Amino acid sequence: MIPACITIPVGRFWRGGSPDDKFVGTTELPRSEIVIQAPFKMSICPITVSDWQKWKQNGRGDCNPDLPVTRISWHDAIAYCDWLTRSTGKTWRLPTEIEWEYACRAGTETPFHTGDTISPDQANFFYSEDGNRVGPGELLPVGCFEPNAFGLHDMHGNVCEWTADRWRFHHGPGAPTDPSRRVIRGGGWDYLPRLLRSSWRDGLPPETKRDNLGFRVVTECRCAAKTI
């Protein structure tokens, strides 16, 4: 019933895009150092069809059970976390934006946890930056690529991932918030590499359901981050 998880250690990292990154957007700035003050557990992969069907059928009985479950709204993801909480006696939820980026970076400061660039051998994405098709053009089972240094798979590409947070238009103090949108991270199988970067972020209405949109979960953690 419980998705496979791994413990994410305490530490500090630079949240947001580097001004030296030619693809960085204003929504990824300013860059700031964040301290993670308590460890937490995160699902190693996005929640799969198999994980989801332990709760409820989604009408896709013929799907590969190892595919990430998709066409899941933010509200659906919250409902799954609530079910998992009731079933296990532990509190499960979506990761915050800060937790997600810290876990994705896994100690790196480069645009990707793979370095300055990412290749089709390292993540599932469709087009190269010059517009050539390089990926399979479809969703892949979880865990097809090497994990990052924390042991997490698929933090770049395959599916975008819901986070717990409402959309903020930038990372600075007093940033305006749009309560009608929730933050997504990671980029999907049909994205360009620039949209898979560790700092990339976007906001969608919480009722959105797409075939490149899923989620992962965290447990046994508290909001333990502060800006230096």
N, C-alpha and C positions, 0 to 999 in steps of 0.2 A: 504493500500500500504506500509506504513512504518512498518518495523519490530518492535515488542515490545522492548523497550530499558530501561535501567536503568542508573542512573548517578553514575559514579565511582568517589569517592572523591579524593582530594589531599592527599598526604602522602609520606612516604618513605618506602623502603623495601630493603631486601637483594636479589639481582638478582644473579642467578646461583646456582649450587649445593653446598651443604656443604661437606667439606672434610671428614666428619664423615659418610656420606651416602655411603654405600658399592657399590651402583650401579652408582655413579656419574662418568661421563666420562670427558675426557679432554676438550671436546667441551663445557662443562657446567661451565668451570672455566676460570679465577679466580672469586671468589665471590666478589661482590662489592655492596656498598650501593648506591641506586638510589633515587633521589627525584622527585616526580611527582608534578609539580608546578601549574597545572591547572586541574580542573575536566573535564571529558569527558563522553560521553554517549556510551554505548556498547549494542549491541543486547543481550537480556537476554539468548537466545538460538542460536545455529547455524541457519543459513538461511535454511528455510524449503522448501519442494516441493511447498507448497502453496505460500510462499513468492516469489519463483523463477517464478512460473507460472503467477504471476501478470505481469511479464516482458515478458516471452516467454515460450512456451511449450518446454519440453525437451524430448518429445516422450514417456512419461511414465504416460499417463492419468489415468492408473489404480493404481498408487502408492497411499499409504496412504499420504494425504497432510501434516500430522504432522511429517513425516520422515524428517531428514535433507537431503537437496539436495546433491547428491554425483556425482562422475564422472565429477567434475567441475575443469577445469584447473585454474591456477593462472590468466591467461588472461581472462577467463570467469568471474572470481570473480571481477576483475577490471572493466570489461564491465558492470556487474550488478551495481557496485558502481557508475559508470558514469551515468547509466540510472536513478538510484535513486536520484542522484544529480540534474540532469536535471528536474526530475519530481517534486521535492520538494523544490528546491531553496536552499537547504542546502548541504554542502559538506559532502559526505559519502566516506569512504575508508576502506581499511583493517587496522587492528591494527598493530602497530609496535610490534616487539618482546618484547620490554620493557613494553609496555602497556598491552600486552597479559599476560605476567607473573605476573605483578602487579595485574591485575584483577583476575587471577586464584588464586593467593595466598591469596588475601583478608585479609591481615594482619597476615598470618601464616608464619612460617619459617621452617615448617616440610616438608618432601618430597611431601606430598599431602595436599590439604586444609582440608582434613578429619583427618589429623594427620600423624603419622609415617607409617601407613598402610592404605590400601583401600580394601574394600570387594565388592563382587558382589551385595550387597544391596545398594551400594553407587555409582556405576558406571558400565557401560557396557564394559566388557572385556572378553576374551574367556578363557584363561588359567591361572591357578595359577602359582606361581614361581616354583613349583615342577612338573609342566607339566600336572596336572589334569585339565580336562575341568570343568569350573565353571560357564561360561556365556551361554547365549542363542545361541551364534554362528551366530548372525545376527544383522543387524541394528535395533535399537529401535526408536520409536517416541521420539521427544525431550521432556524434562521435566519429564522423568520417575523417576528421583532421586532428592533428596533434593538439594537445591541450596547452594552455598557457602555463606559466610558472607556478600558479596556484593549483593547477590540475583541473581547470574548467575548460570544457569544450564549447565551441561554437559561439564564443562571445563576439566574433566578427562574422556577419553574414548568416545565410540560411533563413533565419527569421528575425525581424525586429522584435524587441521585447518590451512589454509594458513595465513601467515602474510605478511606484506608489504616488509620485508627486504630481501636483498640479503644474501646469506650464508656467514658467517664469521666462521673461523675454531676454534675460541675460543673467550672469552670475553675480553681478554687483549688488552692493547694499541697496535696499529699497527698490529692487527690480519689480516692475509691474507684473501682476499675476493674472492669468486667464483661467478662471475656475471651470470653464467649459471644455478644457483640454487637459489631457494627461500626457506625461512625458514618455516617449519611446526611445530606445537605444539599440545600437548594434548593427542595424542595416539588414536587408533581406537578400534572398537569392537573386532577385531581379534588379539589384542596385549596382551603381558604380562603386569602385573602391573608395573614393573620397567620402562616401556615405557610410562606410564601415569603420571609420576612424574611432578610436577610443573616446574622443571628446564630442563626436557628433551627437546631436540631439534634435528631436522634433516633437511636436505636440499634436495629438489627435483627440477628437471627441471620444469620450469613454464608451460610447455605444458602437464605435467602429469595429468592423469585422473584415479582415482581409486574409488572403491566402499566403501572405508573407509576414504574418503577425502572430506571435505567440507570447510566452512568458516563462520565467523561472521563479523559484520561491526561495525564501530564507526563513530561518527559525533560530530560536534561542539567542536573540540579540536584542539590543536596545539601540535607540538612536544615539550613537556614541561618537559623533564627529564634531569637530569644532574648527573654525577657520583661525589660522594663526595671524 
